[in-house]
Amino acid sequence: MLYGLIGYPLGHSASMDYFNTKFQSESIDAYYLAMPIESLCDLGIILKEHPDLAGFNVTSPYKEKIIPHLSRLDTESAYIGAVNVVKITKGLFGRKELVGYNTDIIAFEETLKAFDISAIQKALILGTGGAAKAVARAFKHMNIACDMVSHRNPETVQTLHYSDLTEQSIQRYSIVVNATPLGMYPHTQAFPQIPYSGLSERQICYDLIYNPDKTEFLKKAESQGATIKNGMEMLLIQAEETWKIWNK
């Protein structure tokens, strides 16, 4: 069986190594392929070139844009409007159906169990894209209120602009999550523009990025005494949840 990953760029991704190592160690007759595409217009070409493709992961910048290309969505991915897993099945008359799922939600939620959830009163999510929407959904499952931060003009009361954040206002959040690609390899010097001086040892700073393992965002948060966590554990959990979907 063939599986893969679409997105652009993909140089940062550990998914290919993870799945191919898993397939080899567990004697699974399958292969995982990185498929970087600069436009979703190339998705049709990918499907034609790989007729045995049974499923694929979706990463930035296509977690939301992929939806019009799919046959249907599961409940959670439809609710948040973001997909990171696609299963390819056969529908009527043998036609291929592309079904979208989201494993980022459960993976992020599981990783938070390492912390005292009852102590997390309110969350701040940096970004408003597909990954950010999955994080927001996970917080909703845990009854944790959250705000999101965007570079664009806020569309809802719960969405802030980066210019709204001050040393005082950021102290209101128990956890700050970077759900943007800022700081991801190879642009490792980039970081979200937030008032880091307002952070303290009372807060958790979580970066969904895992390459590098300690981003500038995490370094700056750690220097203020905050507890830090990167996205490696989340990657591993969502990969296992993905495998369950492809095999059910």
DARABEL-V814681 format. One line per field, one symbol per residue. phi: phi as a letter, one per 30 degrees, with the letter a starting at -180 (. if undefined). psi: psi as a letter, one per 20 degrees, with the letter a starting at -180 (. if undefined). A space follows every 10 residues. Layout:
phi=???
psi=???
This chain:
phi=.cbabcladb dddcdddddd dddddchcda bcbdbdbdad dddddedddb dcdcladbbe ccdcddedcc dabddddddc iabbbbccbc cdhiddcccc bbcddddddd ddddcdeddd dacbcdjbdd dddddddddd echcdbcccb dddecbddcc cedddbeddd ddcdbccdcc ddjdeccddd addbdeddda ddccbbcddb bddbddeddd dddcjddbac cdddeddddd ddddddcc
psi=qprapqaprj hipjgggggh gggghjlpnr qpppmppiqi highgghhhm ijpirqqpap kjhhhhgiiq grqrgghhgi kqpjppporp bpkjqppopq roihghgggh hiiirnhhio gqqppoqjag ghhgghhghg hjkpqqqqpq hrpphrhjpr qhiiprhghi iiphpppokr jpiqpjmiiq qqnrnhiiqa iiqppppiqi orhorhghgh ghijiqpqpa jghgggghgh hghgghj.
